[in-house]
């Protein structure tokens, strides 16, 4: 097994050699240091995956954070743990910094927590299986492989880089103003954010949709079913809910990057629905007086979110005869990362680095293909890129999760060169954040 993987590394070094004309000596050294770091990266991934860290396992999240903190301290970072209020029931975040004056001030993002737990690290050929391999301990390993190579090549000297590994990306603590306060503060002191969520072949992410959840509650007159549609009984709560949901699809369903999904619905003479579970009862000869549906709304910009919410409320307000309806949006909407010229400029640097490494072009991932993520919380403050982590994987948030071990070195080479090219300029007046 090791021999096979070592062969992969040599092939990659060969790839770098072919493209060497495009790299200066420092960049060649960085690329080769990254390739040399492959065995350590695999060992670190195995270690991190075997510490279970679902969001609710606070000790596990903290323990995996300590593993990465140790690695960061070894290359000169100062680390601290950001505590969150105990009643939030979240582990907190790791923040690691080096300070300097050259180039852009970078904020590197990752998350320590996973959705599921229970699958240990297991290697099969070029694949690493286990909970969090793809989302996103593999991404943090790529980030560290890149930083270690930059350090070894002397390319971290006098740089200002902040690493933030959150402990609750998969289920962020409420209120976000508290659980994301440190991230917002760090973003305000940085020029660009790079997030190492799973990479999707040949792409990086310049936009991710945000989402919010909603609850629709409709009411109607109850009575004998034979009276439905009549002046006395009206349409009942179930028809009112059906009208509203059909209109959501008809009037909002074709808009680019906008989706809204009713995920669960109950209705009848009695109906109750909490976040995930509902009960209902009714007889076929009785008009339903109540119906409740829950669902989500996903959008690429805050303008699109506001506009969709207003149109949804207008649809709700049209009421069938003798019915009523209310639509409520939950607290805790996830903000979007809206594609901006600043994000595209970062993608251009990444694309150039990837081509110069002989790793091919990097295009923007269709924002419709990616869910919400931590970078959305700060995307309005500074340019950013996401999807810089390990790739070749699948089954995120599902059993059988895996990532491609053969993607660690190329992704880390790409990231390292990107970081280098953003931070190598001699000290000068800082660009104001875009
Ligand atoms: Zn993730």
Boltz pocket constraint, residues with backbone or C-beta under 6 A from the ligand:
constraints:
  - pocket:
      binder: B
      contacts: [[A, 111], [A, 135], [A, 136], [A, 169], [A, 197], [A, 198]]
      max_distance: 6.0
